[in-house]
Amino acid sequence: MRHYLRIMGNVNNDNLGMVGAVRQQALKFSDLARAEKHGKREDESSQRRRVRDDGPLIYGSIDLAAARARHMDGVKQSGRTACIHALVQFPTGLIDGTDPDQQLKMLHHTVRFLNKFHGGDAVFAARLDRDEKGRHTVDAFLLPKYDYRYKDGRIVKKASVSKFSKEHARAMYHKTDKKTGKPILDPRTGKPIPRDDTRAQGSALQSAFFEYLRDEMGLDRVMPPQRKKFTVMDRLEPEEYGLLKDRQRFRELAQNFSKADKIARTRNKRCAEENSHEAKSLELKNAALSAERKHFTEERLAFEKFAAQRLATMEEREANLRRSAKTVRNAIISSGLGVSRSLNKILDQAFESQDVR
């Protein structure tokens, strides 16, 4: 726990109470057992911190080992880490830690944020202690799970401590040259080489939590966490260039920017809803036109079929009439009576009219 307190103490006094923070640490199984004992108030440190008799708010179970076993049932794990312990600190100046409803919201938002950051299925237990002096901190225990697909189509459920943290880090940060500070490019692709080291993972986590507090919880006055000071080895990382800018810019403009950004997001959301409504309306109109076009096509095809059948019937009748006329002429000739010139002319005209048709 000392490790957490040392890191979280690096907050500028001007932003005190306006900043949230979240830290993660990989636990061994022995660490998990100690954490369970601490949560059950069976160790000395938990008794020393106790200032009231309020019980904790719990998500999942306080029996961490059993909760982890249920969470990992049928899951293959990469590595031997028991789980991740996340310590989530909410802004003390923006949330009333004495309000039971706010306490419950902090617990639920912790689970929701960590699941969202770690792929959707990660947290198996969380706890907000209410018997200590501070009531803005949530302890969460998680092991991110995901579906792994083999080439043959089989899908296996796996768990990884750093899979999603590295993905977020690679999406946000790139390696830079120590001397020039410029991005290092991949010689094959020509694109900057992404970073997924622990520092980049931590920075991505902090940025994601700040955005969650601002966007999901609606804390307009929340301030972004200031970047930590760096060692000589990484003094030329991009974070160094942002250090002074953070102190000069974020302290004065972050609140105004957050309000303007919220207005813009609200406007964009409204425009998106209007566009969606218009798109649905156009889709309905297109569907109606398609149905009408289909109906017209069916009627045209039926008419063409009817016309073709009628034409065939007429041609057959005309052919029968021609055969009948020839039969009459031949019968008259065969009888020896002969065919008058006027009748012969009429029959020839009938044959000619049949040929023309």
Protein Blocks (a to p, Z undefined) as FASTA:
>chain_A
ZZmmmmmmmccfklgoiaccdddddddfklmmmmmmmmnopafklmmmpcbfbdcddehi
ablmlmmmmmmgoiacedjbfbdcddddddfklccfkbmklmmmmmmmmmmmmmmmnoop
abfbdcddfkbmblcbccdddddddddddfkopacddddfklmmmmmmmmmpccddfklo
pacddfklopacddfbfklmmmmmmmmmmmmmmmmnopakbccdddddddfklmmgmklm
mmmmmmmmmmmmmmmmmmmmmmmmmmmmmmmmmmmmmmmmmmmmmmmmmmmmmmmmmmmm
mmmmmmmmmmmmmmmmmmmmmmmmmmmmmmmmmnonopafklmmmmmmmmmmmmmZZ
